[in-house]
Amino acid sequence: MSYSTHAGSRKTGPVSLAAKFLLVGFLLAPSISGMFAQSVPVQASASEEQDASRRIPVTTTPASVADENKEEEIVELSPFVVRDDGSRGYAAQESLSGTRLKTDLKDIGSSITEMTVDFLKDIGATSFLDAVSYAPGTTQYAEMNDREGNRSVQGIYYMIRGMRTTNVARDFFRTDLPLDMYNTERLSLARGANSVLYGISDPTGVTFTSLAKPNMQRDRISASGDWASYGTYRITLDANATGKIRLGRTEMPVAIRFIGFNEERPKVLKPDEQKQTRLYLTAAIQPWKGATFRANYEDITLDQTGGRMFAPYDGITAWRERGGTYVDYSGPYTVPRDAPPGHYPLLNNDTNQLEHMPGQVYAMGGGTFVVTNPGNQYAFNSYAMGRPVYAEAPDGADGRISLTDYSLYPADKVNWFGLNNSMANQRGHISTIVFEQMIGRDLALEVGYSNEKSGTDQVTPSSGSYYLFVDVNKFLPDGSPNPYVGVPYMDYARREQTGFTTSKDYRATLTYTLDFQKRKTRLGRMLGRHRFVALAERYIHTQSLDRPYEYNDTPIDGIASRVASTNIVTRRTYFGGPGAAPYLTDSSVGLENIPQIPSTVVGPGTNGRLTTVMLRGAETSVRNKNNIDSGLLAMQSFMFNEHLVFTGGLRWDSVDVWNAPAWRYSNGEYASAAEMVLPGTPHSASGRTGTLGLTYHINRWLSLSWNRAESYNPPGGNSLTVFKTFVPESNGKSEEIGIKFRLMGDRITGSLNYFQAQRLNEADQGLRGSNDQRINAIWDAIWNRDNPAGIPDASPMKLTGWYDTRDYRTQGYEFQVVANPTNSLRISANVTQLKTVQENLMPFTQAYLAQYKDYWMASENQGLEHTVGTDQTLYPVSYIVGTIERSVALNLCQEGMSALNLNEWAANFVGNYSVQRGPLKGFGFGVAQQWRNAPLLSYRYRTDEYGNPEYVPGTEPGNPTNAVAIRLYDLDRPIYGTDWWSTNIWFSYDRMIFNRKVRWLLRLSINNLFDKRTYVSESFNNSRGENQVSRYRFLTPRNFMLTSTFQY
């Protein structure tokens, strides 16, 4: 348990600010010397602020000292700030998410969800992604749809209304750093196109966090500790001190607040944990009437081991079903160093003899043969299963299927991805300064500046790191016994990512209120009051990124460059020690040895190890800069005795993008990001967006609302197509109509909305798949032929990491209700139904293929071969072209289909009851329930009336114009995954101790109460036949958390 104090400011006379911070420093000293502690900001009294008026009485007496005299002062409220003091439980009364000004939620036409401090505490949210999954139509993209599982630090991804977004802001300043709730007073999710609010954005929506601010009225100290299953702990500390600075005859109120925490969060999978320390310091001063300076600084240290809540792909079961054959090849197998170029099958189906393959030789070095083909069919496993290495895999033999038999390997307990040394470290700090000035009653000015810097350092296993196989070789290449025979393993190439980003945001906002209602006439009430907003903003963002791979530092003869793709090192991780019993006869092999698992480099050299080095060869470095200049004019009008509320705005955004071109040294290595030079002339784009909303209050408890908005999103600094041109602007629009209701004196509020949205030209690297590696392989093959004395694999036509695009359309319904019917009960519930359709997929890949296919397939290029990515197999160019065509055709079959892996229906419920009187006073109980229906995974294949397969026209088997046969999907025969639900409960105790000066809160949370272990299906593999799910996600088992908080 942790301890804290929660102090009201008692009437003890003036106390110097320095003296108070000496006390705070004394209390902080133990934490600073060990680990930092911090608590979620304490919410003030529910009745402290009512926002019906802009001027309110603020009491300086703590609520815990009820018998003391109250001292009141009049405080001018800023239109740019929403304080959570006016919230009751889960019910927020106002928001900034309408026009960036404080507005009653009932007067905003767009869909908004406000999460108060009480709500965030009750759902146990510590991170941003913990919270957003409880909002209507919102899911965690990073956890639910992490295709590769590398959990790399590349921004904040989540989904709103079926479309991915990264729109997150802290006090309306953009951020690239992951958010934690420790210094968040409120979370606001504004769904729909919101360019007027956020600027460059998507038609999905945007999330705003309101950071903790100094409390100018009272001192307080709060400390909290969380202890949870798997060894998790989180220690937090929050200290606020107030005072006055005297300058001549002027007293200036000042407040300083410090929040810090330290956390270690091991996960259910081992090894997998997250460690972070965050420090947040904020201060405010009111130098003269109506003026406030606020500044804050945050320092972030985040270290995490990669974890994957999916089982690895199963390379064991198919081999086992075919008899579990081991390869009894006892003679050493050495390939001559001077083996001529060309394609050599590893298995000769006529003689059943192993034959050499130069691709394997280049990978392993020294002519020694060792099998590693990450991400593809593994040669020895294929040999043992009795099928050709390069032939098309038969139905039922494809390895891209999740391992579901955990008696073979405990994928639900062991983090196989983390065992491959995956990790991500992030460091960052943010500085913000804001000045607000009330100029009379009707005019206000805000000027702000934010500076954010962050650095990331990641190790990301790639290419095959998610396939689990058994080593079936009884002997090593030199003829000696293989100590790892029968032991499961993974192969992977090691890639590092080192990046640095900076952003600077300057903004000025001016607002003016024109109020005809002051005249107190009928005409004045009809004309109402009007608020005008003008904003000017400049945002500057820079990024640099280096992405080296691990290469053999002593390349074999014949390789002119160390950075040739055939010189990339493959590492092998065995899940068990030498001499372990065959895996299939002892399911516990290796489990006790997991912390000491060896990670060896396969190849020749001393004791079979290579000397390796990290080089920038497989992927270019990145350096870019974006400047965004924006202007905004908006207004909000309250007319006809405030029955009709109109909101409208126009925004202009001008974007300049500098993207530094990549270049190589003479040895083939790419220049680092620091050495790349930004061009003098930027790529420029501009756009104009608007929003229009109406709310009509039929009576005091029922309203109608309508909103239409646009979004504008120009290409980012590194968003290039395969043609090396910038991705076109991703514009969007949304429209919604609904009703809002308020019952029991606003104790129950809710809304029902119908929405539709469209996004054009969404840039998506995942849609590209591995086609960048395939296209680069073709150009390298041609380059190497035409430039035999040059740097291998240095074709100027190459481009890695490019984007293709698609369009989305989505529509659906959202219902949400927030209720605080009594002082003891608070409830939040929402239900969403949505359908998202994808259109116009891969237009740039299609155009590129149409432009270059004939040249690639020309007679002079027949016979050329090359490796693809880190796969060391040599493939003919014609085969690579066919693979690209198959990838495009498979994606085009999805046009008009509902987007896959999305839940059409979703529901969330959160409730808490606390006993206010009687012998059980102080006790509380709560529940949080989530449900998602089964997502659409795929469609079955279409057949004719005789049961024969139907194909995409022109791709039928035997068609000489296209060697790749593509079957059609039957959109009337969908394949669904698994629905899932989760229940969390908590018990709490709240009482005043030490003469009612200290508040103690104790809480026990039980997450996944019923220990639901359903394996949630995430994708489908049509090549495996009917009803074959290819990947499952498993839920975190039941776990417990105890939280103790002291507030003085």
ZIJO-V184788 format. One line per field, one symbol per residue. phi: phi as a letter, one per 30 degrees, with the letter a starting at -180 (. if undefined). psi: psi as a letter, one per 30 degrees, with the letter a starting at -180 (. if undefined). burial: + if it has 16 or more other ideal C-beta (glycine too) atoms within 10 Angstrom, else -. A space follows every 10 residues. Layout:
phi: ???
psi: ???
burial: ???
This chain:
phi: .cbabbcdcd dcidbddddd dddddddded dddcbdbabd edddedcdbc cdbdbbdcdc cdddcdccdc ccbccddddc bccddddcid cdcbacdcbi cdbdedccdd dbcccddedd dddidccede dddcddibbd ddddbdddid hddbjccabb hibdbbdbbc hicdbcddcb ddcccabccc cjdbdddcid acddkacccc ddcdcdcada bbbbbcbbei idbbcbbbbb bcabccbicc ccdbbbbcbb abbbbdcddb daabbabbbb bbbbbcdaei cbcbbbbbcb bbbbcdbbdc dddcccdddd dcjidcdccc ddbbcedced dkcbddcddd chcdbdbeed dddciiidcb dbbeibdded dddddibddc ddddeicddd bddccdddad ddbcdddddd idabcbbabb bbbbbbbdci dcbbbbbbbb bbbbbbbbcb ebhjdcccbc dcddbdedjd dddcdicdab caccbcbbbb bbbbbcbbbb bbcccddddh cddddddibb ccbbbbbbbb bbbbacbdcc cddbddejcd bdcdddcddc cbccclceid deddcbdcei ddcedcddcc cdldjdhicc dcadbdbdbd dbbabbcbcb bbbbbbccbh hidcbcbaab bbbbbcbcbd ddbcdddjdd ddddcdcddd cddcbaabbb bbbbbcddad cbbcbbbbbb bbbddddbcc dddicdddec caabbababb bbbhiidbba abbcbbbbbc hddbddddic dddddddddd ddddddbdcd ddhcddddac idcbbacbbb albbbbbbbb dbdccbbbba bbbbbbccbh dhdddddddd dceeddcddd cdjdbadbic ddddcdeddd dddddddddd dddddidddd icddcbbbbb bbbbdcajdc ejdbbbbbbb bbddddcabd ddbddciddc bdejcdeidd dadcdcdddc dcbdccdcdb bbbcbbbbbb acbhhicbcc bbbccbchec hdcedddcab cddcjdhcdc acccdddebb bcbbbcbc
psi: llllkjkljl iglkkkeeee feeeeeffee eefckklllk kkklkfgekk gflfklkkkg kkffifglkk kklkkkkkff kkkffgkjcf jkfllggegg lkkkefgkfl kkkkjleeee eefgkelefe effflkgklj eeefhjefgf hkjhajklkk hgkklgjkkj hgklkfkkkl gegkfkkkjj llkheeefbj algealkkkj lklkjfflll kkkkkkkllg gkljklkjkk klakkkjbgk kjkkkkkkkl lkkkillekk kjlkkkkkkk kklkkjflkg kkkkklkkkk kkkkkkljgk llkjgeeeee fgfhkkjijf kkjkkkfgkl llkjkejjfe fgkklljeee eeeflggkkk jjikfakkee eeeffhllef lkklkfgkfi kkkfjgfeki fffkifeffg gklkkkkllk kkkkkkkkia ffkkkkklkk jkkkkkjkjj kliffgkklk jgkfllfgfl kjfgkfkllk klkkklkjlk kkkkkklkkk kkkjjffffh leeeeefalk kkkkkkkkkk kkkkkkiklk lkfillkfjf kfgkffgkkk lkjkillkgl lkeffjfgkf efgefgkkjl kkllakhgll klkkkieekl lkklkkkjkk kkkllkkjlh hgekkkkllk kkkkkkkkjk kklllfgfkk lleffkkkle klkklllkll kkkkkjjeaf fklkkkkkll lkjlkafgil lfgglkklkj llllklkakk lklhhgfkll lkkklklkkk hkkjeeeebg feeeeeeeee eeeeefiffa kkhhkffkkk gllllllkkk lakkkkkkki flffkkkkkl kkklkkkklh kheeeeeeee efeeeeglef fkfkllljbg kgkkkkeeee eeeeeeeeee efffkflkkl gkkekkkkkk kkkkkflafg kfklklkkkk kklklkeakl kklafggkkk lkkfglkfkf fjfkkjlkkj fgilklbkll lkkkllklkk lklihgfkkk kkkkkjkieg hkgkjjkflk jffgakhjkf kkkklklkll kkkkkkk.
burial: -++++++++- ---------+ +--+--++-- +---++++++ ++++-+-++- +----+-+++ ++-+------ -----+++++ ++++++++++ ++++++++++ ++++++++++ ++++++++++ ++++++++++ ++++++++++ ++-+++-+++ ++++-+++++ ++++++++++ ++++++++++ ++++++++++ ++++++++++ ++++++++++ ++++++++++ ++++++++++ -+++++++++ ++++------ --++++++++ ++++++++++ ++++-+++++ ++++++---- ++++++-+-+ -+++++++++ ++++++-+++ ---+-++-+- --+-+---+- ---+-++--- ---+-+++++ ++++++++++ ++++++++++ +++++-+-++ --+---++++ +++----+++ ++-+++++++ ++++++++-+ -+-+++++-- ---+++-+++ ++++-+++++ ++++++++++ +++-+++--- -+-+++++++ +++++-++++ +++++-+-+- +-+--++--- ----+-++++ +++-+-+-++ ++++++++++ ++-+++---- ++++++++++ +++++++--+ --+-----++ ---+--+--- ++++-----+ -+-+++++++ ++++++++++ -+-++++++- -++-++++++ +-++++++++ -+-+---+++ +-+--+---- -+--+-+-++ +++++-+--- +-+-++++++ ++++++++++ ++---+++++ ++++++++-+ -+---+++++ +-+-++++++ +++---++++ ++++++++++ ++++------ +++++--+++ -+++++++++ ++++++++++ -----+++++ ++++-+++-- ++-+++-++- -+---+---- +--+++++++ ++++++++++ ++++++++++ +-++--++++ ++++-+++++ ++++------ -+++-+-+++ ++++++++++ ++-------- ++--+----- -+-++++++- ----+-++-+ -+++-+-+++ ------++++ +++-+++--- ----++++++ ++++---+++ ++++++-++- +-++++++
